[in-house]
Amino acid sequence: LNEFLLQAFADTRQLQLLYFWLFLGIYLTALLGNGLIITAIACDHRLHTPMYFFLLNLSLLDLGTISTTVPKSMANSLSSTRAISYWGCAAQVFHFTFLIATEYSVLTVMAYDRYVAICKPLHYGTIMSSRTCVKMAAAAWVSGFLYGLLHTANTFSIPLCQGNVVEQFFCEIPQLLKLSCSDSYLREFGLIVISICLFLGCFIFIVLSYVQIFTIVLRIPSEQGRHKAFSMCLPHLAVVSLFISTGLFACLKPSSLSSPLLDLVVSVLYAVVPPTVNPLIYSMRNKELKDALK
């Protein structure tokens, strides 16, 4: 195979242009929101804390995620084509898997940061030192890189003999596996089991962290103290909920509900919406971030 054919959002020229302008607006919104957060954190010394350091990493990952999928789809709509080269498809699979896995790891680390800040405030500076934060972020990026490399190498080592039409607006592993020869996709099964174990491990860690956090917060006698603690946690909890719920819906959607249009909508929900909405969630009620942006 020299190329793959991606799913188009529309067949008529007018709708293709409408889709292009709509996604251009979404893409620029994501670039602006994440770019402002990155600039504010990098330039304002008051935001040089562990929480904002991990938020900066999250914004970088969101920029990378949406830049992996949306620009190519927009370019195809503008030029009335569906083609993506073989190596371009491999690059999309690697970068998307790498960035999504890293983002989930960073969100897990951020849950630990909130746990230490609220449950062990006197030891926060010692536990979450600059060196520790850099090591945790580096571990998230390296593990995501290895995860993406492993999945990409495995997916593109499988013989594909069911055509070259990918029923998605970007190269996605489940859709590529549908093109594989009979039974050869079972090679991916072991990686899927490992992925589920890693996902559940991080998910349980996040849940246990927030159980501890809410137990401590509800014991705070003053209403102002409880409000401050909740304001520190709720943006992260909202981002995690959005990330996991859209991903789970895409993975666990019943096959009886599957259709090309619904699959496209679901893929937009988990690949495009979170990177665009995350900056709004984090900046909406964050006074420090608003002051830095001003």
Summary of the structure (lengths in Angstrom):
residues: 294
radius of gyration: 20.6
end to end distance: 51.2
largest distance: 65.4
contacts: 906
relative contact order: 0.14
helix: 80%
strand: 3%
